[in-house]
């Protein structure tokens, strides 16, 4: 009987069917969670957030546990942390021991993820630098954002400086400067060439102009580098030190880093910042607070409101907009668009604020080679907003 091929084939088929059944059961029919003993937030060395139960802030705890189960299973998305804050209270915080993709860049990776682990922020650094421009305005160190961007630098170092004279700080914040710059080519991108250059500022200064300022929106890390240079020129200190004084210290952010350029030792405004998940959430809460933290004003209400207004789009067929180094995806509730603004960094570093719901959602990931750019919006539509009782939530990626 054991030599019968029909028996062997039937046994193999039965084994495979059982295996498939087990995998599907594990994926879709997880046991009911023990909500009473579920650990909603995690222990940290720094006591910086008031924590409350999800129910205290209007969340359905079962939906949050479903989110946790989903992230636990979907390891291919490389999610390493998630945090949710509402009305200034931390209600949900989880960490996942998932290794990051190795993209070959020299920046350090900290593991395992935890409440005290620094995460690469990548391009969220850009939004932090934009925030520092708001701090300079509040301090009256600069008068407005219509000042000429290149005017803060030695003109003798800038080829064809007259062609760039009309590029303002505002253009730099919105990435519509007109500079001839290609950020996202897979090979030979300006972003990579700038970082590999022995003099990043010289690399940026040497770039020409392709469009009139204000005409075309093109993602340009060069502009964030120059905005960081503006911060240094105005304050007389390096970018990291000013960020520490004007922003991080007031928010109680001490466990951070800013990876310096390997050859010059400069802190560049386009990337390099490391923050804990909890501290990234503070930046979102600061904007929900309209620039105030524990009674101290960090930047003006006007800056907060202006920063959360979309200015243009990079793609004709995509609905997501941009402005002041913030992203504005299209999410609707029962057919009506809601206000949502986000800081984004490569590899799945995400922060989104929902002013109408006093909600902050943070996610960090290690998907540096496999990022699904729509994934955080799907989580928001499928779990985050339904958890506070909103129904018919939809993410609309296309125009």
Buried (B, 14 or more C-beta within 10 A) or exposed (E): EEEEEEEEEEEEEEEEEEEEEEEEEEEEEBEEBEBEEEEBBBEBEBEBBEBBBBEEBBBBBEBBBBBBBBBEEBEEBBBBBBBBBBBBBBBBBBBBEBEBBEBEBEBEBBEEBBBBBBBBBBBBBBBBBBBBBBBBBBEEBBEEBEEBBBBBBEEEEBEEBEBBBBBBBBBBBBBBBBBBBBBEEEEEBBBBEBBEBEBBBBBBBEBEBBBEBBEBBBBBBBBBBBBBBBBBEBBEEBBBBBBBEBBBEBBBBEBBBBBBBEEBEBBBBBBBBBBBBBBBBBBBBBBBBBBBBEEEBBBBEEBBEBBBEBBBBBEEEBBBBBBBBBBBBBBBBEEEEBEBBBBBBBBBBBBBBBBEBBBBBBBBBBBBEBBBBEBBBEBBBBBBBBBBEBEEBEBBBEE
